[in-house]
Amino acid sequence: MSPRIALVTQRDVSVGTGRQIAYGAWSEAEDVLIEAAGDDLELVRLDIPIEHPRIRARRSLGRNLRRIRGPSARLPGLLPNANPTRALSGRYDVVVFVAFAIWDLQLIERLGRLRKRADRVVVWFFETWPSSYADGHVAHEPFTTVDDVFLGAEWAVDPLADLTGREIQYLPMATDTIRFGPDHPTSERPIDLIGIGRRRQDQHEAMLTWATERDRFYLYDSTDVDRPKDYRRHRDAIGRRYAGSKLAVCNYGKSDQPELTGAIRTIPGRLWESLASGARLVGIPPDEGMQRRVLGRTVVEPMPDDAADLPIFLEDQLASAGPEAIADNVRLALSGHDWAHRWIELFDRLDLAPPPALAQRTAELQRRAEKFGRSDAAGASTLS
């Protein structure tokens, strides 16, 4: 039997944090669950960012209250007529909240006592950095409003657990592997190198020089844009570009912000998209141990430190980006790193039966993976 699910979503937030273009990928994760659950899922739509003065005031008041009365103290929720939960009816097995930031629990607290509506309240934080809560204030956030905390950032699990006294479970990000995947290992790939999103300027300049001197097609952002008006079409377009690329830049997460990351070399969101596309990943790689734990092998080829060595390196990588290498990456993504795989794991950890359509999706992904052949013991692929 499919569980009844209430999904708290920030897809309607278009200002503040919600303006960031990267959050289209997070709405994509919700879309996979929404489609799978069908009539057994209701949306609780939030439209206010954490930067709003009312939310800032709640944060300050709530922290002071919990310092005095303990971590279970709570501020009152919204009145019924103003509360987005008024759309809910009956009782739910679980309320799920995909959060933009660790500070988004204020948005859950203001919804009132969700446990009156559901057996479990779950939050999944995709990204957070220990440096952002080194001051300890996070210990006074309203964590008692939720029963289960999942975190897409392995490096932050222990620090957050130590500060909050809560069990934190690691559940990595993923992607829509169908949206970003090619139709076949030999599908046309006119783009030599793709580098979308944040970048290191010195690396980018070296790539531009290489592309000019070698007459290579390097696709990259040339403007700064806000969150697209239609994120689904935007994600479709990005997916086609990745699936048409031979190489994809994949530096570790926020590599251009050492003041935030410190010594952490984490898996970035772009890794999942690049992997699903079959492109060969190159860059300043995430921690090798982290890659092996999550993916079973390393997937990012380290770039040389000296920019003078970059042209030869990129040419060598292009020569290696053949159908077999493409098939290996696509198959790895389809076999375990789609959003459907993550949702199934989340429900399994909650001892809830996942919506049956999630298993149907993963079965289809496996059939799709078979089109890309299988690797033998020596690592060679047999392409269909």
C-alpha positions in Angstrom: 0.0 0.0 0.0 1.3 3.4 -0.9 1.9 5.8 2.0 0.1 9.1 2.2 2.7 11.9 1.9 2.6 15.6 2.5 5.5 17.3 0.7 6.5 20.8 2.0 8.0 22.6 -1.0 9.7 25.9 -1.7 9.2 25.8 -5.4 7.0 28.9 -5.3 9.8 30.9 -3.5 11.2 33.3 -6.2 13.2 35.8 -4.1 16.1 35.5 -1.6 17.6 32.1 -1.5 14.9 30.7 -3.7 16.2 32.8 -6.6 19.3 30.7 -7.0 19.3 28.8 -10.2 20.8 25.6 -8.7 17.6 24.9 -6.8 15.9 23.8 -10.0 17.7 20.5 -9.4 16.0 20.3 -6.0 12.6 20.8 -7.4 13.5 18.0 -9.9 14.0 15.7 -6.9 10.5 16.6 -5.7 9.0 16.0 -9.2 10.2 12.4 -9.2 8.4 11.8 -5.9 5.3 13.7 -6.9 4.9 11.8 -10.1 5.5 8.4 -8.4 3.1 9.1 -5.5 0.2 10.6 -7.6 -3.0 11.0 -5.6 -1.3 9.8 -2.4 0.7 13.1 -2.2 -0.4 16.6 -1.3 1.8 19.7 -1.6 2.2 22.3 1.2 3.4 25.3 -0.8 5.7 27.8 0.9 6.2 31.2 -0.7 8.4 33.1 1.8 12.2 33.0 1.9 14.3 32.6 5.1 15.6 36.1 4.4 12.2 37.7 5.0 12.1 40.0 8.0 9.4 37.9 9.6 11.5 34.8 9.4 14.6 36.6 10.7 12.5 37.9 13.7 11.3 34.3 14.4 14.8 33.0 14.3 16.0 35.6 16.9 13.0 35.0 19.2 13.2 31.3 18.8 16.9 31.1 19.7 16.4 33.2 22.8 13.4 31.1 23.8 15.3 27.8 23.4 18.3 29.1 25.3 16.0 29.8 28.3 13.5 26.9 28.1 15.4 24.2 26.3 15.5 22.7 22.8 11.9 21.6 22.8 10.5 25.2 23.2 8.6 26.4 20.2 7.1 29.6 18.8 3.4 29.5 17.8 2.5 28.6 14.3 0.5 30.6 11.7 -3.3 31.0 12.2 -5.3 28.5 10.2 -6.5 30.8 7.4 -2.9 31.9 6.7 -1.3 28.5 7.1 -0.3 26.6 3.9 -1.3 23.3 5.6 -4.9 24.2 5.3 -4.8 22.3 2.0 -4.2 19.0 3.8 -7.0 16.6 4.7 -7.0 13.6 6.9 -3.8 12.0 8.3 -0.5 11.3 6.5 2.1 8.7 7.0 4.9 11.2 6.6 5.6 14.9 6.0 8.7 15.4 3.9 10.5 18.7 3.6 13.4 19.2 1.0 15.2 22.2 2.5 17.3 24.8 0.8 19.4 25.5 3.8 20.0 24.3 7.4 18.2 27.4 8.6 14.9 26.5 6.8 13.5 24.7 9.9 12.0 28.1 10.8 9.7 27.6 7.9 8.5 24.2 9.4 8.1 25.6 12.9 5.7 28.3 11.6 3.4 25.6 10.1 2.5 24.6 13.6 2.5 21.0 15.0 2.7 18.9 11.9 2.7 15.7 13.9 -1.0 16.3 14.4 -1.2 15.6 10.7 1.3 12.9 10.2 3.1 10.0 12.0 6.6 11.3 10.9 8.1 14.6 9.9 11.2 14.4 7.9 13.7 17.0 6.6 16.3 16.4 3.9 19.0 19.1 3.8 20.9 18.7 0.5 23.8 21.0 1.4 25.4 22.6 4.5 28.9 23.6 5.5 30.3 23.2 9.1 31.9 26.6 8.8 28.5 28.3 8.5 27.5 27.1 12.0 30.8 27.1 13.8 29.3 29.8 16.2 27.0 27.1 17.6 23.8 29.0 16.9 22.5 26.0 15.0 22.0 24.2 18.3 19.1 26.6 19.0 17.3 26.0 15.7 13.9 24.1 16.0 15.1 20.6 15.4 12.5 19.1 17.6 9.9 20.0 14.9 11.1 17.0 12.9 11.6 13.3 13.6 14.2 12.4 11.1 17.1 14.4 9.6 18.8 13.5 6.4 21.8 15.3 5.0 23.2 15.2 1.5 26.6 16.4 2.8 28.7 13.5 4.2 31.3 15.9 5.6 28.8 17.7 7.8 27.0 14.8 9.4 29.2 14.4 12.5 29.6 18.2 13.2 25.9 18.8 12.9 25.1 15.7 15.1 27.5 16.9 17.7 26.0 20.4 17.9 22.4 19.4 17.8 22.5 16.1 19.7 20.4 14.6 17.0 21.0 11.5 14.8 21.8 12.7 11.3 21.6 10.3 8.4 23.7 10.7 5.2 21.7 10.5 2.0 23.5 11.9 -1.0 22.0 13.9 -3.9 21.3 12.4 -7.3 19.8 13.5 -10.6 17.1 12.7 -13.1 19.2 10.2 -15.0 16.7 10.1 -17.9 16.7 13.8 -18.4 20.5 14.0 -18.5 21.2 10.7 -20.2 22.0 10.0 -23.9 19.9 7.7 -26.0 22.9 5.5 -27.0 26.7 5.3 -26.3 27.3 6.4 -29.9 24.9 9.4 -29.8 26.4 12.5 -31.3 28.5 14.7 -29.0 29.3 18.0 -30.7 30.5 19.8 -27.5 34.1 19.1 -26.6 33.9 20.5 -23.0 31.1 21.8 -20.9 31.5 23.9 -17.7 28.2 25.3 -16.3 27.8 27.0 -13.0 30.4 28.2 -10.6 34.0 28.0 -11.8 37.6 28.8 -11.0 38.7 31.7 -13.1 42.3 30.6 -13.6 41.1 27.2 -14.8 38.4 28.8 -17.1 41.0 31.1 -18.7 43.2 28.1 -19.5 40.3 26.3 -21.0 39.4 29.3 -23.2 43.0 29.4 -24.5 42.9 25.7 -25.2 39.6 25.9 -27.0 40.8 28.8 -29.2 44.2 27.3 -30.1 42.8 23.8 -30.7 39.6 24.9 -32.3 37.5 23.1 -29.7 33.9 23.7 -28.7 33.9 24.9 -25.0 30.4 25.6 -23.7 30.2 27.7 -20.5 28.0 30.4 -18.9 28.5 33.8 -20.4 26.0 35.7 -18.2 24.7 35.7 -14.7 21.0 34.7 -14.5 18.4 34.3 -11.8 16.2 31.2 -11.3 14.5 30.5 -14.7 10.8 31.1 -15.0 10.3 27.5 -16.2 12.8 25.3 -14.4 11.6 22.1 -16.1 12.4 23.4 -19.6 15.7 24.9 -18.2 16.7 21.5 -16.8 15.7 19.8 -20.1 17.9 22.2 -22.0 20.8 21.7 -19.6 20.4 17.9 -19.8 20.6 17.9 -23.6 23.8 20.0 -23.5 25.4 17.6 -21.0 24.3 14.6 -23.1 25.9 16.2 -26.1 29.3 16.8 -24.4 32.4 14.7 -24.4 34.0 16.2 -21.3 32.5 17.9 -18.3 34.2 20.1 -15.7 33.6 18.7 -12.2 35.5 20.5 -9.5 34.7 19.6 -5.9 31.8 21.5 -4.3 32.3 25.3 -4.0 36.0 25.0 -4.9 36.0 28.7 -5.5 35.1 29.5 -1.9 37.9 28.1 0.3 36.7 30.4 3.2 33.5 28.3 3.3 34.8 24.8 2.4 38.2 24.8 4.3 39.9 21.5 3.6 36.6 19.7 2.5 36.6 18.4 -1.0 33.0 17.2 -1.4 30.9 15.8 -4.3 29.2 18.6 -6.1 25.7 18.5 -7.5 27.1 18.7 -11.1 28.8 15.3 -10.6 25.5 13.4 -10.8 24.4 15.2 -13.9 27.7 14.8 -15.7 27.8 11.1 -14.7 24.3 10.5 -16.1 25.2 12.2 -19.3 28.2 9.8 -19.9 30.6 12.7 -20.3 34.1 12.1 -19.0 34.5 14.1 -15.8 37.6 16.3 -15.4 38.6 18.9 -12.8 39.9 19.4 -9.2 38.3 16.2 -7.9 36.2 15.5 -4.8 37.9 13.4 -2.1 38.8 10.0 -3.6 37.6 8.1 -0.6 34.2 9.9 -0.8 33.9 9.0 -4.5 34.6 5.3 -3.8 32.2 5.1 -0.8 29.3 6.7 -2.8 30.0 5.5 -6.3 32.2 2.5 -5.9 35.0 4.0 -7.9 36.6 7.4 -8.7 34.9 9.1 -11.6 36.7 12.5 -11.8 40.1 12.7 -13.6 42.4 15.2 -11.8 43.5 18.1 -13.9 47.1 19.1 -13.9 48.1 22.0 -11.5 50.1 23.7 -14.2 47.9 25.4 -16.8 50.6 24.8 -19.4 49.9 21.1 -19.1 46.1 21.5 -19.6 46.0 21.4 -23.4 47.7 18.0 -23.6 45.6 16.7 -20.7 42.3 17.7 -22.3 43.3 16.2 -25.7 44.2 12.9 -24.0 40.8 13.0 -22.2 39.0 13.6 -25.5 40.8 10.6 -27.0 39.5 8.5 -24.1 35.9 9.7 -24.2 34.7 6.9 -26.5 31.5 4.8 -26.4 32.8 2.4 -23.8 33.7 5.2 -21.3 30.4 6.8 -22.0 28.5 3.6 -21.3 30.4 2.9 -18.1 29.3 6.3 -16.6 25.7 6.2 -17.9 25.3 2.6 -16.6 26.7 3.6 -13.1 24.2 6.5 -12.9 21.2 4.5 -14.1 21.9 1.6 -11.7 21.9 3.6 -8.5 22.0 7.4 -8.7 18.6 8.5 -9.9 16.3 10.5 -7.5 14.1 7.4 -7.5 16.9 5.4 -5.9 17.3 8.0 -3.2 13.6 8.2 -2.4 13.4 4.4 -2.1 16.3 4.5 0.3 14.7 7.2 2.4 11.4 5.4 2.7 13.3 2.1 3.5 15.1 3.9 6.4 11.7 5.1 7.7 10.3 1.5 7.5 7.7 2.7 5.1 6.8 1.1 1.8 7.9 3.5 -1.0 5.3 4.5 -3.6 5.1 1.5 -6.0 5.8 3.7 -9.0 9.3 4.4 -7.7 10.2 0.7 -8.1 8.6 0.8 -11.6 10.9 3.8 -12.5 14.0 2.0 -11.2 13.1 -1.1 -13.2 12.9 1.1 -16.3 16.2 2.6 -15.5 17.8 -0.8 -15.3 16.3 -1.8 -18.6 17.8 1.5 -20.0 21.2 0.6 -18.4 21.2 -2.7 -20.3 21.2 -0.8 -23.5 24.6 0.5 -22.6 26.1 -3.0 -22.1 27.8 -4.5 -19.1 31.5 -4.4 -18.0 33.3 -7.7 -17.8 36.0 -8.5 -15.1 38.6 -6.7 -17.1 36.6 -3.5 -17.3 35.7 -3.7 -21.0 32.2 -3.0 -22.1 30.0 -5.0 -24.5 27.7 -2.5 -26.2 24.3 -3.4 -27.6 
